[in-house]
Amino acid sequence: MGYLETKDWTTVSFEVGRKTLREWREDQSRRSEEVVELWEHVLSRSPSSLGDEVWMIYEQVCIAALDCARYDLAMECIQELDKRFPRSNRVLKLQAMRYEALEQYSSAVSLYDKLLEADSTNNSYRKRKVSILMAQGKRLDAIKELNEYLKIYINDSEAWLQLSELFLLESDFSKAAHCLEECLLAAPLNALYLRRLADIRYTQGGQDNVEIAKSYYEQAYKLNPEDVRSQYGLLLCATQLAQGKISAEKKKELSSSGAAIAEKIAEHYDELTGINPEAPQLADLVRTIGKQMDGLEERLSEVERVLGISELSEVNAADLDVESLRNSLLSKGCSQVFKIKMEDLQKLKSTMTEPNMKPLDEKLNTVQFCEDLIRKRIDLLEEWDANIQPVLDSEAIPTSEQHSAALDGIEKDLNESLATYQREVLELMIFYEDFKKLMNTLNQRVETLNSKVRNLEKKKEAV
């Protein structure tokens, strides 16, 4: 794996360095290592040339130095600022942040309390106190402090988001979801909030929560069609809901949508072919899951056609005979349907072969019976024919209730195993995406360190 190339900021001109720091301040871009590098190798040579802008740069460099554990440089900046602005609250805040970085939390809290006495309307001081509690691992105290803060600043989305993350660490999913709902009130078109809320609802589990999660994932996907995590969320929800007790029509709809979204995810990995060597394998895996869901829809449609339930089906008279129906289903690979009790098939036969001059209510009852029969046995249309075919062909099945119950247990275990496997594979893929981002960040940092080492070696050779 090659390291990502980064710019060598030690060679830029004074004006370029000055302009770059100004742009980063305006964009609120926290590129701490680059800021320190620009200051030490470029701008620190002539601070007086910066004019009044030097004070903003000192503040910017101080915060960057604290991020990089350069406490000596941070102290130099604080001293320069204190000389120019004695008794300044902003300088005092920087000093408190330095105490935080040095893990001198009691001193930092004392300074923040002093700052709050001087300016109780400045919410940044309260936030820093919360960050100290989090750094100390006092999550419950941090939650309490944030709750008090939000009683005053109820529209602070950043605070609601932080409170949500704290509740997640405490596994309090309902409160975490409430916090994100508050964020959505402030920014209803924020795809990140929608996706995070969907993640929480899916984690809570249960059909209602999964359906809510699916709606949030759909909205996030509409706002950001390139968001692969939202696509994975939709696939997870479709897979989970398709395993539940729902109507045949709904299950077909979920199977179709799940297969479609799986294909979109696979296309995303196809685009990465040549960049990521694992992309083709991941694309094949996602397509396999999509085919499994799509196959369920096809097999259900075939059973409906053979049973004469489909609205546009062409049913022959012979199809209504139980033995003929059995042979027809066997030829279509739907052998598991024979776990339907024989008396149910006999009832279906007698009902469907009555004269056409039937009252409307009887016709409706016939349709209702057929739909109930399909709903009741929809879980039999999974991909497990080969595993239980020898048992299904046994003559004891139509007559032995004990064997039928045993088969139900076997089938349930197999279906649950399949659902668990699919869910874990998809969650592993999501983790893999996050892992790649982390590795890219680490590569950038390593390259920055390598650049510094090379510069030091050049200076050493020059000496």
C-alpha positions in Angstrom: 0.0 0.0 0.0 1.6 3.3 -1.1 1.4 6.4 1.1 -0.7 9.3 -0.1 1.4 12.2 -1.4 1.1 15.5 0.7 2.4 18.9 -0.1 5.7 20.1 1.4 4.7 23.3 3.1 8.3 24.1 4.2 9.1 25.4 0.7 6.2 27.8 0.0 6.7 31.5 0.0 5.9 33.9 2.8 2.8 35.3 1.0 1.5 31.9 0.0 1.8 30.7 3.6 0.0 33.8 4.9 -2.8 33.4 2.4 -3.1 29.7 3.1 -3.5 30.2 6.9 -6.1 32.9 6.2 -8.1 30.6 4.0 -8.0 27.8 6.5 -9.3 30.2 9.2 -12.1 31.4 7.1 -13.1 27.8 6.1 -12.7 26.7 9.8 -10.4 23.9 8.5 -8.5 22.4 11.4 -5.3 21.2 9.6 -3.2 21.3 12.7 0.0 19.7 11.5 0.2 21.8 8.4 -0.5 25.0 10.4 2.4 24.2 12.7 4.7 23.4 9.8 3.8 26.6 8.0 4.4 28.7 11.1 7.8 27.2 12.0 9.3 27.0 8.6 7.8 30.0 6.8 5.9 32.7 8.8 7.9 32.7 12.1 10.9 34.1 10.2 9.2 37.5 10.1 6.1 37.9 12.3 6.3 41.7 12.1 5.6 41.5 8.4 2.1 40.1 9.2 0.8 43.3 10.7 -2.3 43.0 12.9 -3.1 39.7 11.3 -0.3 38.2 13.4 -2.5 38.0 16.5 -5.1 35.9 14.7 -2.3 33.7 13.4 -0.9 33.3 17.0 -4.3 32.1 18.1 -4.6 29.7 15.2 -1.1 28.3 15.7 -1.7 27.9 19.4 -4.8 25.7 18.9 -2.9 23.7 16.2 0.1 23.3 18.5 -2.2 21.9 21.3 -3.6 19.4 18.8 -0.1 18.3 17.9 1.1 18.1 21.5 3.5 21.0 20.9 3.0 22.5 24.3 6.2 24.6 24.0 5.0 26.3 20.9 1.5 26.8 22.3 3.0 28.5 25.4 5.0 30.9 23.2 1.9 31.9 21.3 0.0 32.5 24.6 2.8 34.6 26.0 2.9 36.8 22.9 -0.9 37.2 23.0 -0.9 38.0 26.7 1.7 40.7 26.2 -0.5 42.4 23.6 -3.8 41.7 25.2 -3.4 41.4 29.0 -6.5 40.1 30.9 -8.1 39.0 27.7 -10.8 36.3 28.0 -9.7 34.8 24.6 -6.1 34.5 25.9 -7.4 33.0 29.2 -9.4 30.5 27.2 -6.3 29.4 25.3 -4.5 29.0 28.6 -7.4 26.8 29.9 -7.2 24.7 26.8 -3.5 24.2 27.4 -4.3 22.9 30.9 -6.7 20.5 29.3 -4.1 19.2 26.9 -1.7 18.8 29.9 -4.5 16.9 31.7 -4.5 19.5 34.5 -8.3 19.4 34.5 -8.9 21.1 37.9 -6.9 24.2 36.7 -8.8 24.2 33.4 -12.2 24.1 35.1 -11.2 26.9 37.5 -10.3 29.1 34.6 -13.6 28.3 32.7 -15.6 29.1 35.8 -13.8 32.4 36.1 -14.5 33.1 32.4 -18.2 32.2 32.9 -18.4 34.7 35.8 -17.1 37.4 33.5 -19.2 36.4 30.5 -22.1 34.0 31.2 -23.4 34.2 27.7 -20.4 32.6 26.0 -21.5 29.1 25.4 -18.0 27.9 24.3 -16.8 27.9 27.9 -19.6 25.5 28.9 -18.8 23.3 26.0 -15.2 23.1 27.1 -16.3 22.0 30.6 -18.3 19.2 29.0 -15.2 18.2 26.9 -13.2 17.9 30.2 -15.8 15.6 31.7 -15.6 13.4 28.5 -11.8 13.4 28.6 -12.0 12.1 32.2 -14.4 9.4 31.2 -17.3 10.8 33.3 -20.0 10.3 30.7 -22.9 10.5 33.0 -21.7 13.8 34.4 -21.1 15.0 30.8 -24.7 14.0 29.9 -26.0 15.9 32.9 -23.9 19.0 32.0 -25.1 18.9 28.4 -28.7 18.6 29.5 -28.3 21.7 31.6 -26.6 23.5 28.7 -29.4 22.6 26.3 -32.0 24.0 28.6 -30.4 27.4 27.8 -29.2 26.8 24.2 -31.9 24.5 22.9 -31.2 25.2 19.2 -27.5 24.1 19.4 -27.4 21.2 17.0 -23.8 20.4 17.7 -24.7 19.9 21.4 -27.6 17.7 20.5 -25.4 15.6 18.3 -22.8 15.2 21.0 -25.4 14.3 23.5 -26.7 11.6 21.1 -23.2 10.1 20.9 -23.0 10.0 24.7 -26.3 8.2 25.0 -25.1 5.7 22.4 -22.1 5.0 24.5 -24.5 4.3 27.3 -26.6 2.1 25.0 -29.6 4.3 25.6 -30.9 4.2 22.0 -34.3 5.8 22.5 -32.7 9.0 24.0 -30.0 9.0 21.4 -32.8 8.9 18.7 -34.6 11.8 20.4 -31.4 13.9 20.3 -31.0 13.3 16.6 -34.6 14.1 16.0 -33.9 17.5 17.6 -31.0 17.9 15.1 -33.4 17.1 12.2 -35.8 19.8 13.4 -33.0 22.3 12.8 -31.7 20.8 9.6 -34.4 18.5 8.1 -32.4 18.0 4.8 -29.2 16.9 6.5 -28.4 13.5 5.1 -25.9 12.7 7.9 -28.5 13.2 10.6 -31.1 11.1 8.7 -28.6 8.3 8.3 -27.5 8.3 11.9 -31.1 8.3 13.1 -31.8 5.4 10.7 -28.8 3.5 12.2 -30.1 3.9 15.7 -33.6 2.8 14.7 -32.3 -0.3 13.0 -30.1 -1.1 16.0 -33.2 -0.9 18.3 -34.7 -3.7 16.2 -38.3 -4.8 15.9 -40.4 -4.5 12.7 -41.7 -1.0 13.5 -38.2 0.4 14.2 -36.8 -1.3 11.1 -39.6 0.2 8.9 -38.9 3.7 10.4 -35.1 3.1 9.7 -35.9 2.2 6.1 -37.8 5.5 5.6 -34.9 7.5 7.0 -32.4 5.6 4.9 -34.6 6.3 1.8 -34.7 10.0 2.5 -30.9 10.1 3.1 -30.3 8.2 -0.1 -32.5 10.7 -2.0 -30.5 13.6 -0.6 -27.1 11.9 -1.3 -27.3 9.2 -3.9 -23.6 8.5 -3.6 -23.9 7.6 0.1 -23.0 3.9 0.1 -23.8 3.6 3.8 -27.4 4.6 3.2 -27.6 2.0 0.4 -26.3 -0.7 2.8 -28.9 0.5 5.3 -31.7 0.0 2.8 -30.4 -3.5 1.9 -30.2 -4.4 5.6 -33.8 -3.2 6.2 -35.2 -4.9 3.2 -33.5 -8.2 4.2 -34.7 -7.9 7.8 -38.3 -7.0 6.9 -38.5 -9.8 4.3 -37.9 -12.3 7.0 -40.9 -11.1 9.0 -44.5 -12.0 8.9 -45.8 -9.7 6.2 -48.1 -10.1 3.2 -46.9 -11.8 0.1 -47.3 -8.6 -1.9 -45.1 -6.7 0.6 -42.5 -9.4 0.6 -42.3 -9.3 -3.1 -41.9 -5.5 -3.1 -39.1 -5.8 -0.5 -37.3 -8.5 -2.4 -37.4 -6.5 -5.6 -36.2 -3.3 -3.9 -33.5 -5.2 -2.0 -32.2 -6.7 -5.2 -32.2 -3.3 -6.9 -30.2 -1.6 -4.2 -27.8 -4.5 -4.0 -27.1 -4.0 -7.7 -26.4 -0.3 -7.1 -23.9 -1.2 -4.3 -22.2 -3.7 -6.6 -21.9 -1.1 -9.3 -20.2 1.2 -6.8 -17.6 -1.5 -6.2 -17.3 -2.1 -10.0 -16.2 1.5 -10.3 -13.4 0.8 -7.8 -12.0 -2.1 -9.8 -8.4 -1.4 -10.5 -8.2 1.0 -7.4 -9.2 -1.5 -4.7 -8.1 -5.1 -5.4 -10.9 -6.4 -3.1 -13.7 -4.5 -5.0 -14.6 -7.3 -7.5 -15.0 -9.8 -4.6 -17.2 -7.4 -2.7 -19.3 -6.7 -5.8 -19.8 -10.5 -6.3 -20.8 -10.9 -2.7 -23.4 -8.1 -2.8 -24.8 -9.4 -6.1 -25.2 -12.9 -4.5 -27.3 -11.4 -1.7 -29.3 -9.5 -4.2 -30.0 -12.6 -6.3 -31.1 -14.5 -3.1 -33.7 -11.8 -2.5 -34.8 -11.6 -6.1 -35.1 -15.3 -6.3 -37.6 -15.3 -3.5 -39.8 -13.0 -5.5 -39.7 -15.2 -8.6 -40.5 -18.4 -6.6 -43.4 -16.8 -4.9 -44.8 -15.6 -8.2 -44.5 -19.1 -9.6 -46.4 -20.7 -6.6 -49.1 -18.1 -7.0 -49.4 -18.8 -10.7 -49.7 -22.6 -10.1 -52.2 -22.1 -7.3 -54.3 -19.8 -9.5 -54.0 -16.8 -7.2 -52.2 -14.4 -9.5 -54.6 -12.0 -11.1 -53.4 -12.7 -14.7 -52.5 -16.4 -14.3 -53.6 -19.0 -16.8 -54.7 -22.0 -14.8 -55.6 -25.3 -16.4 -58.2 -27.6 -14.9 -55.5 -30.2 -14.3 -53.6 -27.7 -12.1 -56.4 -27.9 -9.6 -55.9 -31.6 -9.0 -53.8 -32.2 -5.9 -51.4 -34.7 -7.5 -51.1 -32.6 -10.7 -50.4 -29.6 -8.5 -47.7 -31.5 -6.6 -45.9 -32.5 -9.8 -46.1 -29.0 -11.3 -44.6 -27.5 -8.2 -41.9 -30.1 -8.1 -40.9 -29.3 -11.7 -40.6 -25.6 -10.7 -38.2 -26.4 -7.8 -40.8 -25.4 -5.2 -40.9 -28.7 -3.3 -41.1 -27.1 0.1 -44.7 -26.1 -0.6 -45.6 -29.7 0.3 -45.3 -28.9 3.9 -48.7 -27.3 3.4 -51.1 -29.6 5.0 -52.9 -32.0 2.7 -56.3 -31.0 4.0 -55.5 -27.4 3.0 -54.8 -28.5 -0.5 -57.9 -30.6 -0.6 -59.9 -27.6 0.6 -58.3 -25.5 -2.1 -59.2 -28.0 -4.7 -62.8 -28.3 -3.7 -63.2 -24.5 -3.4 -61.6 -23.7 -6.7 -63.5 -26.4 -8.7 -67.0 -25.2 -7.7 -69.3 -23.8 -10.5 -68.6 -20.3 -11.6 -72.1 -19.2 -10.7 -71.1 -18.5 -7.1 -72.2 -15.6 -4.9 -69.8 -12.7 -4.7 -69.1 -13.4 -1.0 -68.0 -16.9 -1.7 -65.6 -15.8 -4.4 -64.1 -13.3 -2.0 -63.7 -16.0 0.6 -61.9 -18.1 -1.9 -59.5 -15.3 -2.7 -59.0 -14.6 1.0 -58.3 -18.3 1.7 -55.7 -18.5 -1.1 -54.0 -15.3 0.1 -53.9 -16.6 3.7 -52.5 -19.8 2.5 -49.6 -18.1 0.7 -48.9 -15.7 3.6 -48.9 -18.7 6.0 -46.3 -20.6 4.0 -44.3 -17.8 2.4 -41.3 -18.6 4.7 -41.1 -22.0 3.0 -39.8 -20.4 -0.2 -36.2 -19.8 0.9 -33.1 -21.5 -0.5 -33.1 -24.7 1.6 -34.7 -27.3 -0.8 -31.5 -29.3 -1.1 -30.9 -29.4 2.6 -34.3 -31.0 3.6 -35.3 -32.6 0.3 -34.8 -36.2 1.5 -37.1 -35.5 4.5 -39.7 -33.7 2.4 -40.0 -36.7 0.1 -40.8 -39.0 3.0 -44.2 -40.6 2.9 -44.6 -39.7 6.6 -44.9 -36.0 6.0 -48.6 -35.8 5.1 -49.6 -37.9 8.1 -47.1 -37.3 10.9 -47.6 -34.1 12.9 -44.4 -34.8 14.8 -42.4 -34.9 11.6 -44.1 -31.7 10.4 -43.2 -29.9 13.7 -39.6 -31.1 13.5 -39.3 -29.8 9.9 -40.7 -26.4 11.0 -38.0 -26.2 13.7 -35.3 -27.1 11.2 -36.5 -24.6 8.7 -36.8 -21.8 11.2 -33.2 -22.4 12.4 -31.9 -22.4 8.8 -33.8 -19.1 8.0 -32.5 -17.4 11.1 -29.0 -18.5 10.3 -29.3 -17.1 6.8 -30.6 -13.8 8.1 -27.9 -13.5 10.7 -25.2 -14.3 8.1 -26.5 -11.7 5.7 -26.7 -9.1 8.4 -23.2 -9.7 9.7 -21.7 -9.7 6.2 -23.3 -6.3 5.4 -22.2 -4.9 8.8 -18.7 -6.1 8.1 -18.7 -4.3 4.8 -19.8 -1.0 6.5 -17.0 -1.5 9.0 -14.6 -2.1 6.1 -15.5 1.3 4.5 -14.8 3.1 7.8 -11.5 1.2 8.2 -10.4 2.3 4.7 -11.0 5.9 5.6 -9.0 5.5 8.8 -6.1 3.9 6.9 -6.1 6.8 4.4 -5.9 9.3 7.3 -3.1 7.4 8.9 -1.2 7.2 5.6 -1.4 11.0 5.3 0.0 11.4 8.8 2.8 9.0 8.1 3.7 10.7 4.9 3.8 14.0 6.8 6.2 12.6 9.3 8.3 11.1 6.5 8.5 14.5 4.9 9.7 16.1 8.1 12.4 13.4 8.4 13.6 14.0 4.9 13.8 17.7 5.6 15.8 17.1 8.7 18.1 14.8 6.8 18.6 17.5 4.1 19.5 20.1 6.8 21.9 17.7 8.4 23.6 17.0 5.1 23.8 20.7 4.4 25.5 21.3 7.8 
